[in-house]
Amino acid sequence: MDTETERAKERLRDLREHMPGENEGLYQFGAYLAERMGETITPGAFNLSFVSAIHSLRYGHDFPTESYSLLTQPQAFFTGLKSKLVSISKAAFSKEFSEEVQRTSERIKRVTE
């Protein structure tokens, strides 16, 4: 596993420390996302992992063992979580990486809107 990915996974698991004052569900989502990430992550892969994780939880395609309460969150939680992509990437990754996550996200939005 590369150093950037390893550090990001650790920061996602400890999101409470890096994004204080957020909803408990966000912290659980960070830990869940860390477990789903591969050995090496790119900004595009992070975008995909993020959206895929929300979809899996929202529609019951995955059942996290550590974060069971994520499954009981209201639909509005998952809708709001999408807006946290850039904030979470800033908390977990380097400035350059999170800027590319944001650019990738903006390109995806332009194509899908």
C-alpha positions in Angstrom: 0.0 0.0 0.0 1.4 3.4 -0.9 2.1 6.0 1.8 -0.6 8.5 0.7 -3.3 5.8 0.7 -2.2 4.4 4.1 -2.2 7.9 5.6 -5.6 8.7 4.0 -7.2 5.6 5.4 -5.9 6.4 8.9 -7.3 10.0 8.6 -10.6 8.7 7.4 -10.8 6.3 10.4 -10.1 9.3 12.6 -12.3 11.8 10.8 -13.6 13.1 14.1 -10.2 14.5 14.8 -9.8 16.1 11.4 -13.4 17.4 11.0 -14.7 18.2 14.5 -18.3 19.2 15.1 -19.8 17.0 12.4 -22.6 14.4 12.6 -21.6 11.0 14.1 -22.8 9.4 10.9 -20.1 11.3 8.9 -17.4 9.8 11.2 -18.8 6.3 10.7 -18.9 6.9 7.0 -15.3 7.9 7.0 -14.3 4.6 8.7 -16.5 2.6 6.3 -15.0 4.4 3.3 -11.5 3.6 4.6 -12.3 -0.1 4.7 -13.6 0.0 1.1 -10.6 1.8 -0.4 -8.0 -0.2 -2.4 -4.3 -0.5 -1.9 -3.6 2.6 -4.0 -6.1 5.4 -4.6 -6.3 8.1 -7.3 -8.5 11.1 -7.1 -10.9 9.6 -9.7 -11.0 6.3 -7.8 -11.7 8.2 -4.5 -14.6 9.9 -6.2 -15.9 6.6 -7.4 -15.4 4.9 -4.1 -17.2 7.7 -2.3 -20.3 7.7 -4.5 -20.3 3.9 -4.6 -20.2 3.7 -0.8 -23.1 6.1 -0.4 -25.1 4.1 -3.0 -24.3 0.7 -1.3 -25.4 2.0 2.1 -28.4 3.9 0.8 -29.9 1.0 -1.1 -28.8 -1.8 1.3 -26.2 -3.4 -1.0 -23.6 -3.6 1.8 -23.9 -4.2 5.5 -21.0 -2.7 7.4 -20.3 -4.6 10.6 -18.7 -1.7 12.5 -21.1 1.0 11.4 -24.5 -0.6 11.6 -26.2 2.7 12.4 -25.2 3.9 8.9 -27.9 1.6 7.6 -30.6 3.3 9.7 -29.8 6.9 8.6 -32.6 8.7 6.8 -32.3 9.2 3.0 -31.6 12.9 3.6 -28.3 11.9 5.4 -27.1 10.2 2.2 -28.2 13.1 0.1 -26.3 15.6 2.3 -23.2 13.3 2.4 -22.6 13.8 -1.3 -21.8 17.5 -0.5 -19.1 16.4 1.9 -16.8 14.8 -0.8 -14.4 17.7 -1.1 -14.4 18.4 2.7 -13.6 14.8 3.5 -10.9 14.6 0.8 -9.3 17.8 2.3 -9.3 16.1 5.7 -7.8 12.9 4.5 -5.5 13.7 1.6 -2.8 16.2 0.6 -3.8 19.5 -0.8 -2.8 18.5 -4.3 -4.8 15.3 -4.1 -7.9 16.9 -2.7 -7.8 19.7 -5.4 -7.8 17.0 -8.1 -10.7 15.2 -6.3 -12.6 18.5 -6.6 -11.7 19.0 -10.2 -12.7 15.4 -11.0 -16.0 15.8 -9.1 -16.8 19.0 -11.1 -16.1 17.2 -14.4 -18.3 14.4 -13.4 -21.1 16.8 -12.4 -20.9 18.6 -15.8 -21.2 15.3 -17.7 -24.0 13.9 -15.6 -26.2 17.0 -15.3 
